[in-house]
Amino acid sequence: MASALHSPRVARLPRMLSAHWNGSVKPSFACARCAAKAAMTHTRLVAVVILIALALMPWGAPAAGRRDDDRRGAPVKKQEKPQTWRQAKPEDSDDDKGPWINGVSPKVRKHVGSGDRARVLVSLRLPGRGHVPESRLTHAAASLQRSDIALIGGQLMARLRKYNVRIVHRYSYVPLIALEIDAAALAELEGAALWVDRVFDDAIKQPILAESVPLIGADRAWGRGFDGSGTVVAVLDTGVDASHPFLLGKVVEEACYSSTLLKHSTTFCPNGLEEQVGPGAAVPCPLDAQGCFHGTHVAGIAAGDGATAGVTFSGVAPGAQLMAVQVFSKFTSVADCGLFNTPCVGAYTSDLISGLERVYTVRSTRNIASVNLSLGGGSFTAACDVEPEKMIIDTLRSAGVATVVAAGNDGSPTSLSSPACISSAVSVGSTTKSDAVSSFSNVAPFMSLFAPGEDIVSSVTGGGFAMLSGTSMATPHVAGSWAILKQATPASTVDQLLGSLQSTGVPVTDTRSGTPVTRPRIRVDLALDQLVPPTLTVTAVTPDRGKTGTTVTATMDGTGFVSGATVSAGSGITVSSVAVLSPTRMTARFAIASGAALGTRNVRVTVPGAVATLTNGFTVLPAVTLDLAYNGKLRDRVGALDTARTPDGALDGTLTLTLSATSARTITALRLQNSIGGVWDTTSPNSAWLLGVAPALDSPLLNNATTMTVNTTLTDGGTLRLFASDYGNGVGFGVGQQLTLIATLSDGTSVQGTTTVTSSSPTVTAVSPPRRG
């Protein structure tokens, strides 16, 4: 990284490397391991983006945390109190090393001292307590503050009228003016302390180059009806290809803020000017080899819709719409592009602030949920709240709009790039899909969140798709999640939504610095459940019964099922392996103890903040059950005596026994009783008539030829045919009579089944538990 800082004037987006690049991750890579897939064929694409942003700090700054320059061999300075962050000094950035004299950035002084013109951001000195985000003010106070900004800016420009000054941007909501100045104008600014607070260099930011959506739970949020519909995600980047099928009909607001500076930069705005608002304003810049596909890829991650593109995956919030703001400019000089081929692309901080002001202007009419900034530069081990973007980020936050910013791809375990280091921004680091910290990702204890950022497939210019990696790819996962949460809870503040994402996220620990840093990887579905607890019901359990001593995999149907749900099914049943398949279906294993009491159980499902019960939803059955069916009079196999193993000329009452058991069981005796008094059995001698037993209708009888007993083994589902001699000379077994069969098992237990004679095929009407003989 240090070797790439020869030209601190410009932060570059370099040319693409060969597909034969070895894939090793370097700290300066903004898009680590970028692999492209276009027209459904993935081709390895590696975009290398050097993070070079100016640390724009005021003079007279408070005590600061120093920048880590460990990449140049300097030791890593550890924070003495990791939870207390000190404000960074102006000289903490490579671009602004040295003292700030009279509130002027040393880099600005260097430029004008060499005879060059400098682009600067002038911070205006407001009366009273200074700038306050508008949403914290009454309408009258906000109007007064805007008037002060306009008045003081006008007075300053009147003072500069005789100098060679060009106004680049005037801002309405924050006390800043972007100017091009020479040495004489700078001297005048230094003497205008009544109006001027600080003079920043207009720093250059640059792009920080389908399993991820389920990983963060976005698809589960869709299942609850929340996909970002009715919200807008603003993407400030290299432009967005609104005609891409993945983004078709999504871009509802466009703007361009891009600058021309003689010998340095050229605007990308389609009208050739430095500002454009309206349809077509945010078309992607035309240098794809330098990364102009970047904004389209980011937009697709946040809000792409697979349904319109004919693909099986979508972005995080496929119902959301997009505001595209093109903030990058073309740089053509070797001095500006440094080690990389010209041309290169970069974004002036003043253009970025103009884009953020535009977002604030349309925030209500477009219902902006979040702003995505997958760009940045510099390296800060402490909050950098003197950066000029802080005021507009605060203003957006006070209006309920989150500014979500990439942490940077320098691979630093102790610092963030700017503007991610601003305390009111939502900073995002990258993880793999297995929840390891990406090797290229910056991380710091004051970072807000992690999100997936490796091998992310999304749209690119020209209608294709690409697989890219970087904190740029992690950031829109959070911006899209914000749209989902904002749809569900429109009145929630940035603090509330960030708190939910942090408290429900999966802890991920970075150990690279030797001092572990743990931050949450987002789970938007769990955050949604915390903010809007689902309506929980249980409507069915399938199967709804099970035998003692067995384990059943039960499926619960209902509503409001979320990850982390628990299930109980009463005493004697141990529940495990609970899995939520969707908001309306879940599964669990019910292990039924061998001694569990027979009968019904209530099935209860519990999720955070809610409990639902299905009364008598599950029944515990004995380990062995017997089903009995009366088939009519089908054969003549036995006679009207206790030893009559031969036909007697009258058709027998014919029945089917079906045994249900957890293991093979041996039947040693059978006894059939009629509700009007008749009895048949397999024992002789006695007064009961013989009950014939066979494996099938025409199979030989199993009854012992002498004792009439049986001894036969059945597995689960095994059947026997039973034959009972007609006691009524052809009219026995009348309709409505109840037949009860008792089977004695070799372990001494008995089990019985009951059926009723009907005019049609009879069915089992009752099952009773086994009894001891």
N, C-alpha and C positions, 0 to 999 in steps of 0.2 A: 504493500500500500504506500509506503513512504516514497518509493521510487516513482509513484504515479502523481506526486504532488508538485511536480515542476511548474505547473501552470495553475496556481490556485484560483485564478480568475474564473475558470469554467469547470463545472463538473461534467464529465463526459459520459456518453453512452457509446461504448466502443463497438467495433465491427464484430460480426459473428466469427467464431473460430471454426476450424475444419471439423467435419464429422469424425475425423480420426483423432481428435483430442482425447487424451487419456482419461478424462473424467475426474481427475483429482480436484478437490475443493480448495480454493485459495481464499484467504481472508477478504480480499478485495472484490470477490465476485459478487455481483448483485443478483445474478440469476444463476445459482449453482446447479450444475447438472441439468441444464434446460434441454429437454428432448422434445423434438417437434413431431407432430403427426398431422399431416394434411391429407385431405380427401380419403380419410379412414385408414391411412397408412402412416404409422409412426416412423419418423426419421429423427435421429438424434440431432438436436439443435442446441448449441451452447451459446448463451449470450453472456458476455462478460461486461459488467457495468461497474466502473470505479466510483465509489462513494466519495465525492469531494464536495462538501458543503462548507460554506463559510460560517464559522461560529460568530454570530453577530452579537456582540456583547457591548453594553454601555460602559462608559468610564465610571470610575468610582464604584465598582461592583462590590458587594459584600463578600465575606470569606467563601472560598470556593473549593469544590472537589476538582482535582486535576484530571486531565485527560490521560488515559492509559496509552503509553507509547511502547507497549511491550513488543509490538511487531518490529520495532527498531532495536530490540534488545534491552530496553529499559525495564527495570523491575516493575511488577504490578503492585500498585499502591492499594492496600485494602482499606475499606471503610471501617473506622473505629466503631461507629454506631450504625449498623446496616439499616435501621428503621428511621434514621433522621438524615434527610438529604439536604446537603448544603448547596447553595446556588453557585453555578459555575461562573468563573471569572471570564471577562472578555478574552484574555490571552490564552484560554484553554483550548481554543481551536487553532489548528495549524495555519489557517488562513488569516488569523488576526493575532498572531504572536506579537507581543510588544505592548507598550502602554497606550491607553486611550487618552490622548491629550485634548482638552477642551471638548470631550464627548465625541471625538471623531475616531472612527475605526482606523487602525494603522494601515490596513490594506487600502482604504480610500486615499489616505495621505500618500502612500507609495505610488498609486496610479497617477494622481495628479502631479506628483513631484517629478515623474518621468516625462511629463508633457502630455500624457494621455488624458482623455476624458473618462470620467468615472460615472457609473450608474449607482445611485445611492437611494436609500430609504431614510427620509428625514422624519424623526419622531417629534411631534409637536408637543409643546408644553401647555397643557390645559390648566385652567384655573382650579383652585380648590384641591380636592383629593385626587385629581387626575381622571383617567378614563375608567368608566364603569360599564360593564356589559348592559346593553339596552334593556334586556328582559328583566333586569333587576330594578329598573327605574320606572317611575310613573310615566304616562304618555307625555306629560308636560316636561318632565325632567329629561326624557330621551330627546325630545325636540330641542330643548335648550342645549344639550350636549352636541347635537348635530350642528346647531348654529354656531357654537363655539369652535368646532372643528373647521367649519367653513370660513368663519371670521378670521381665526388665527392663521389658517392656511392662506387666505387672501392677503392678509397683511404681510406675511412673509414673502409671498410672490411679488407683491408691490415693491418690497425692498430689493428683490433680486432682478427687477425689471431691466436694469441697465447692464446686466451680466449675460454671458453666453450660456443660458440655461434652457433646457427643454423639459417640459412637464411630461412625464411618462404616464403617471396615474394620479388622480385625485380620489381620495376615499371618503365615503359618507359616514361610515359607522365607526371607524377607528382613526385616531389622530396621526396619520402618516401621509406623506407625499413622496412619490417616486420621481426622481429627477435625474437628468444627465447634466453634469457640471464639469467645470474646469477648475484650475487652481485658484483663480480670482474669486469665483463663486463660492468655493469652499472657505476661503478666508472670510467672506461676508457671512456665511453660515456660522462660523466660529464666533463672530462678533454679535450674533443675534440670539443671545442666551435668553432673552425675554420670550422668544417664540420657539426656540429650538431646544429640545432635550438632548437628543443624540443624533449622530449621523452614521448610519450603518452602511456597509457595502451591500449592494443588491446581489445577494448570494445566489449561486446557481444550484438548483436541486436536480436530481436525475432519477429515472426509473430504477427501482431496486428490483433489478431482475433476479374414476367416478366412485373411488371408495371413500373419498373424504366427506361427502354429504351424509351418508349413513353414519360415519364415524362420529360426527358431531351431533347426530340425532335430528337433523333437519327433516328427514323424511317422516319421522314420527310426529314432528310438529305439523307437517302437512296433513297427516292423518287426523289431526284434531281440527283441521280447517284453517290453519294459520300458515300461509306461504308468502307473506309480505304484501298481499293484495291491498291496494289503496295507499301504499307508501311509495316513496321514491328514494333511491340511493344515488347520491351524486358522486361521480367518478371524475376526479381531476387528474388528468394523465395525458397521454399522447394522442387523444382522440378516440372515438368509438365508431366502429363500422356498423351503422344503424341498419344497413341492408343485410347483414349476416342473418341467416335463418334462425340461429340460436337467440338473436336479439330482436327479431322482427316485431315491429310495433311497440317496442319498449322505450325507445328514446323519445321523451316528451319535452325535453328542454335542452337547448344547446347554447354554448358560448365559446369564444376563443379569446385568450389573452396571450399574445405572443409578440416578441419585440424585435425591432430592427435597430441595431447599433452599428454605426459605420465601422468597418474593419473587424467587427466581432460577430454579430448575429443578424439573422433575417427572420422575419415573421413567417409563421406557417398559416396564419388566418387566410381562408379562401379569398377574402376580399382584398388581400394585399395590405391591409391596414393592421394596426396593432391591437385592435379590438373588434369583435363581431358577435352579435347576439341574434339568435333565431335559427330556424331549420337549416341544416347544412354547415353551421358554424364550426362544429366539433368533428368534422371528418378527420380521419387519422392522418398524421403527417406522412409524407410520401417516402420515407426512408426506412423500409422494413428491415434492411440489413443492419440498421443502427437501432432497431428496437421499436419502431412505430406501431408494431402489432400489439405492444404491451397493454395499452388501454383497453383494447377489444378483449384481450384475454382476461384482464382483471374484471371487466364488466360482466363477462360470461360467468365467472365464478360467483359473483354476487347475485346475479339475477337471470342467468340464461335459462331458456325454456326448451327442454328436449322435444316437447310435443311439436313445436313449430319447425324444428330442425330435423325431425325424423330420426333422433338418436335416443338411446335408452337412459341417458343421464340428463340431469338438469343442474342449474346453479343452486345456491343455498336458498334463495327466495324467488322461485320462478314466477310468483304472482306480482312481484314488485316491478315498478318502472324505473327508468334511468334518467338522470340528468348528466349529460356529457359535457365536460369543460376541457378544452384543449389548452394546456398552459406551457407547452414546450416550444422552443425556438431552435433554429438551425444555426450551428456554429461552423465556420469554414476555415478559420486560421489554425495553423499548426500550433501557435502559442496557446490558443484556447483548448484545442483538442489533445495537446500533450502527446502521449505515447501512441495514441490511436489515430487511425486514418481519418482524414477529413472527407466528408463532413461528419459532425457528431451532433447530438441533441442534448439540450439541457433546459431547465426552467428557471427563470429569474424568480427570486422570492417575491418581488413586487407583482409579477403576473400571478403567482400563486395566491397572494393576498387578494388580488382583484377577483380571482375565481371564487374564493371563499366569501367575499362580499356579495358576489352575485348569488351564491347559494342562500345567503342570509336574506337577500332581497325577495327571493321567490319561495322562501321556506314555508309560508302558510298556503299560498295558492297551489303549491306542488306537494305539500305534506312531506317534506324532506325528513327522512328518518336518520340518515347518517351520511357522512362524507368519507370517501375512500381516498387516502393519499398513499399510494404505493411508490413513494419517492423519498429522498432525503439525502443527507450528507453529514460529514463530521463525526465526531465520537466524543461522548460525554458520559462521565461516571457519576454525574449528579444532574438533578433537574435543571434545565436550561431556560428558565422562565424569563430571561431577558431577551429571548429571540423575538423578532418583530411580529411573527405570526401569533404570538401568545394572545394579543388583544382580540383578534377576530375569532380565534378558537374559543376563547372565553365567551365571546358574544354569542356564538353559535350554541355553545353548551348551555348558556343561560336560557336559550330559547328551546331547549330540549333536543338539539341536534348534536350527535356525537361526531367528533372528528377522529377517524380511525386511521392510524399511521403505522407503516412498516418500521420495525425496529432496526433494520439494516442488515447487510450481508457480509460484514467484515469478520465474522466468526469470533467476535469478542464476547467473553463470558462476563464482562463487568461494565459494559457501556452500551449506550444507544446512540443512534444517529439523530440528527435534527430534521424535522420537528417532532419526532417521536419522543424526544427527551423532555418536551414541554409537559408540565405536570397535569394540565387539563386535557391533554390529548389522550386517546385510548391507544396505547402502544401494543404492538403484536409481534411476537416471535414465532418461529417456525418449528414444527415437530414432524417427525415421520409418521406414517400410518400405524406404526407400532408404538407410538407415544415416546419416542426418544427425541432428544433435542437435535435438530438438524445441525450438522457440523458448521454450516455457513452462517447460522443465525446469531445475531447479537442478542445478548441477554443481560439483564441487570435486575437487582432486587426491586427497583422501582418500576419495572415493566408491568403492564396491566395484565396481559393474557397471552396464552399460546393458542395456535390453531394449525391445522395441517397445511404444510407448504411444500411438500416434496412430491414430484411426479403428478402434478395436477393437470388434468386434461380440460381444456376450455377452448373457446372460439379464438381465432386469429383473423386478421384481415384477409379478404379474398374468399371467404366462405368456408375455410377449412378449420381444422382443430389442431392444437399443439399440446404437448406435454411439457410443462415448464416447472421449475423449482425455484423457490426464493421466498423471503418474507413478503414480497409483493403478492405472492399467491396465498399466503396465510391471511393477509389483511382483509381481502374481500370476503373470506369466510365469516369474519366478525361483522363486517359492514352489512352483509346479507342477513346474518342472525339478528342484527339490530332491527332490520325491517320486519322480521317475523315477530319479535317481541313488541315492537311499536304498534303493529297491527292489533296485537292482542290487548295491549294496555296503552292506549293513545296518550293518556295523561302522565305516564311514568317519566321521571326525570332521567337524565344521563346517569346520575349517581345511583339511582334505583336499579336501572337495567345493568349497569356495570357490576353492581354488588351482587345481583342474581347470577350473572355469568361467572363471577369469581367464586361465589360460595357453592355453586353446583358443579364446577368444573372438575376435571380429572387432574390430580396433582402430578406435575412433571418436574423432575429435579435435574438441574444442570450442575454437574460436578467438575467441569473443565477448569475452573479457577482454583480448585482446592477448597473453596468455601462454598458448600452447596447452596444453590438458589432454587427455590421451589415456587412455581407459578402455575395457575390452573389452565388446562387445555379445555376449551369451551365444550359444553354439552347444552345446546340450545333447547333441546326437549326438556331437560331437567330444569333449566331456568324458567321455561314457559310454565311447567307444572308448579313451580314455586310461586310464580306471579299470578297464575290463573289456575287454581286447582281444578282438575277435570271433574265432571259429574260422573260418579262411580256407580255402576250397577253390575250385578251378576245375574244372568238370565238362565244359564244352563250349564250343567256339568256332564261331560260325555267321556267314558261311560259313567253312569250315575250309580254304579254298585261295584262291589268287589268282595272277595272272600277273605276270611281270616287267614293270616299267614302268607298273603300274597302282596305283590307290589303292582299298582295300577298307574299307568300314565294317563292322567285326566286332562281334558281340554275344557277350559272355562271360557264361555262367551259372555259378553256384556259390553260395557262402555267405560271409558276413562282409565283403561289400564296403562300404566306408565312404568318405565324402568325403575327398579327398586321395590316393586310391589311384593308383598308377602301374602301367603295363603295359609289358612288353618282349616282343619276338617274334624275337629273334636278329639276326644280322648281315644287312645289306642291307635291313632293314625299319625305317623310322622311324615311331614311334607318336606320335600327337597327338590332341587333342580328346577326352581321356578324360572320360567322364561316368558318374557312378554314379546309376543310375535307381532302385535299391532295394538292400537288403542282399543280394539274390540275382541281380541283373542289372546289367551295365554295358556301355557301348559305347566303341569307340575307332576311330580311323582308322589303317589300316596302309598306309603308302606304300612300295611294293616297288620297289627300285632296278632299272633296266633290266639292270644287270650282276649282279644278285643270284644266288647259287648256287642251283640247283634242288634241291628236296627238302624234307624235313620240318623244322619248327622247334618248339622248346619255347616255350610261351606262359607268361609269369610275371607274376603280380599281386602287388604289394607294398603293404601298408598299415602304419601305425605298429605295430611290434612283431610283424609276421607276414609270411611270404612263402609263396605257393602256386604250384605249377608243373603245367601240363598237358603231359605229355610227348608229343611229336609232334602237338601240337595244331593246327598250321597247316602247309600245304604250299605251296611256291613252285613254280608251273608255268611252262613257257615262254610266251613272248608269244603263240605260235601253237600250237594243238593241233588234231589231226584225229581225229574219231570215225568209225569204219567199222562198218557194220551189214550183214550178209548177209540179204537179203530172200527168198531162194528163187529159183525159176525162174519169172519173171513175163512176160517178153517175148522175142521173137526179133528182135534188132536188128542183129547183126553175124555174120560167118562165121568160118571157121577159117583165115584168112590174115592177113598184116599189113596188107592194104589192103581187106579185105572189109567194106565199109560197107553191105552189104545182108544180109537174112536168109538163113539156110542151111537152114531147115526144122527146126531143133532149138532149144528154148528156151534162152536164155542164162542163166548165173548172174547174178543182179541184185543190186546192192549200193547202199547210200546213203552218200555222203560228207558229213560235216558239219564245217565249219571254224569254229573258235573263235579269235578274234583281237581285239586291242585296236584295230585299224583295218582298213580294207579291204586285202585281199591278192590278188595276181594269180597264178594257177596257170599254169605254162608247160609242165608235163609231168607225166604220171601213169604209174606202173608197179605192176601187181598181181602178186604172187607167191603160188603155192600151196605148201604145205609138202611136197608130193610131187613138185614140180618144174615145174609149169606156170607160164608167164609170159605176161602180156598187157601192152601198153603203147600209147603214143600216138605212136610213132616208126616211120617207114618210110623206106627198106627195112631190115629186119632179120629175125631168125629168130623173133621173138616174134609171137604173134597180136595182132590189134587189140583195144584196150580202148576200147569206145564210151563217149562222154560226152554227157549231155543234161541240161537243166535239170529235166526231169520224165520220167515213164515214156514218154509218147507224144510228147514234143517232138522237134524235129529234132536230129540229132547236131551237136555243136559241133566235131567233128574236121574239120580241113582236108581238102578232097576230094582233094588231091594228096599232101600230106606226112603226113596223119593227125594232125598236131599240134593242140594246143589252146592257147588263150590267153584265159582267162576270169577275171573278177574277182568275188570273193565278199566280202561284209561279214560281221561277226560273226554266227555262227549260220546262214550261207548253206549251201545243200545242192546236191549234184549227184547224178544217177543214173548208175551205171556198169553196162556190159553186157560180159560175158566169154563168148565162144562155148564151148559145152559140148565139152570135149575127150574125153569118154567116151561119145559117141554116146547121150546121154540118161541116163547113170548117173554123170557127173562130179559134182564138188562133194559128196563123200560126207561123212557125219556124222563129226565129229572132226577134219577137215582144217582147218588154220590158214591164213588168208588175210591177207597183209600188203600194204598200199598205201603207196607212197612218192610224195609230192607235191613237186614242185620249184617254188619260188616265184621271182618275177621278181627278188628281191634276192639270189639265189644260194643261199639257204638251202633246206633241205628239211625236211619234217615227215612222220611216218608214223603210221599207225594199224593196229591188228590186230583181227581178229575170228575166231571159230571157227564152223564150220558145225555147227548143231545140228538136231535133229529138229523143234524148234519155232522160233519167231522168235529169231534169234541176237542177242546183245548184244556190245558192245565189251568186250574182256577186257584190253586193255593199250594204253597210250599212251606213246610215247617222244618224247624231245626232238628238235628239228630238228637237222639236220646240214648242214655245208657240202658243196655239190656238187663 
